[in-house]
């Protein structure tokens, strides 16, 4: 396996997704590894994915991908931004209208291959470790001032993300827990999307809500940062008891104790300026049992893939919303319908596609354009799409048989 070169050619229009948890760092990191493994297997393993361990105080991703004894210690996030700090100090800060040019100049001089390694030879999966864990590591982490880096060059972190998304389809950031300047970099400055894990601990959801509000408020109040941030809450119950999960989700109206679903709907409605946000479909499908998360670097054995709440199925379902960029309040029936229509549109663009495929794509587009709440109609149309696709496939197979 070649661990010394980035084999992904520049030219991607990738995205940055931050995985955050106010507590529960282990579940957060394992969820990120599962997502990275699944995403890097997309498109016949031609989708390059980079994982970044930004939890410098408690790094953990390197445990899933241990280096060989013959391999030298790899530099990581810490050393990369130490190099940026030194270059900024040598160059001085540019005037305001040259801040982006300064950031690009700093990062263009980075030897990216020194900080990124390939960690799986079966798929394009890459890792940027937290850093070199030598005797000075802890002291160097304490000396790295994220606020000072931002003040010296406000565009540095946006430019950092842009450099990586030109090389990788997905950049997944493992953000440290709690609240700190480093947390703000990972949640407010870097990402296009954020996956927020939370546990039944009251402080967990409260802490996640504070970080989400701060990130979205920052995006709305700073002219240079007015870009969307999609948030995907990810409940992580510690055990699999049905009663415990339902009680935590729906609360106890008799005792005035709200469940996390009502709290999340209020949070997202407030942040996005929407009324009547509903997460029933999303939360029916997306839950990540901590007991199901193993220590392996790749998803669990195939027996676990059939478990509806197992880590593989849970992350796969989360990716149905997250990868294409659907809001979590969009019902799963419509999410899958949109994907089916998009697939048909691609097929209809082929001049050899049967006219029925083009008409079906047009029908789907007309339905989606109505923006209605006819979920039952969506389900019926989805079944119709599947049946017609199967019919088209059978017709094509029959034609091939005749030609043969």
C-alpha positions, 0 to 999 in steps of 0.5 A: 500500500502506498502511504506516502502519496495522495493518489486522488487527483485534484479537481473534486468539488468535495464537502467538509462534514464535522462530527461533533459530540459534547461528550462521548468522544469514542462513539463520535470517532467510531461513527466517523470511521464507519461513515468514511469506510462506507463513503469511500466504497461508493462509485466502485471505490472511486470516491476519495475520503479524508478523515481528520483527527482534530481532537488534539487533546484526546486523539483517537483515530490513529488507533483504528489505523495503526502504522506499521513498525517500519513506517516513520511517525507521520505529521498531522494537524498540529504540525501543519498549523505550526507550519502555517503559524511560522509562515504567517509570522515570517510574512506578516499580516496582509491588508484586509483585501488580501487576506484570501490571497495570503491564506492561499499563499500560506497553504500553497507552500504546504507539502500535503503528502507529509501530512496525509496517508492512505490507510486502506488499500481496498478503497481510497481512504485517507487519514490526517492524524492529530500529530506526532506523539513525541515528548513535546506533543502536549506542550506544543498543543497547549502553545497552538493558539487557534484564536491568534491564527484566525486573527492573523489570517481570518481566511486561513481555515476556509482556504484550508477546507477549499484546498482539501475539497479539491482533492477529496470528495468527502472530508470528515473532521473528528472534532474535540468535545466540549466548547473551545476555540478549536471546536469553533474552527471545526463547527463554524468555519470549516464544515458544509455539514455537521453530524451532532451525536448526543446521549441521554445525559442532559448536558449532552443535548444542551451542549450540542444545541449551544454549539449549533446555535453559535455556528449558525449565528456566526454564519448569519452575522458575518458577511464572508461566512454566509453559506449554508450549514446542514445539521444532522442530529444523531441520537446515541443511546447507551443500550438497546432497550425499546422502552428506554429509547422511546421514553428518552425520545418522547419524554413524559408529558404527565411529568412535564418532561419533554423528549429529545425529539421535541427539543431537536424540532424546536432547535432546528426550527429556531435556527432555520426560521421554520415552523412545524419542523417534524423529525418523525421519519428521520428519528425512526431511522437514525439512531446509533446504539453505543453498544453496537459500535465495535473497535474495528476500523471497518464495519462489523461482520455481515450479521450486524449489517442486518440489524436495523439499529446496528452501526452499518445500517444506522450510518447507511441510513444517515448517509441517505439524508446527509450525502445528497444534502437533504434536510433531516425533516424531509421524510425518508419516502421523499428522500428515496423518491428524489434519488430515484428521480435523479437516477432516472434523469441521468438515464433519460439523458442517454439518447439510447434510453427508452422514451418511457424513462424520459417520461417517468423522469418528467413525471417525477420532476412534476411531482417534486415541483409541487412541494406538497405533503402528499406522503402517501402519494410519494410512497405510491410513486416510489413503488411505481418508479421501482416497478417501471425500472424493473420492467425496463431492465427486463425489456433490455435483458430480453433485447440482449437475448434476442440479439444474442 
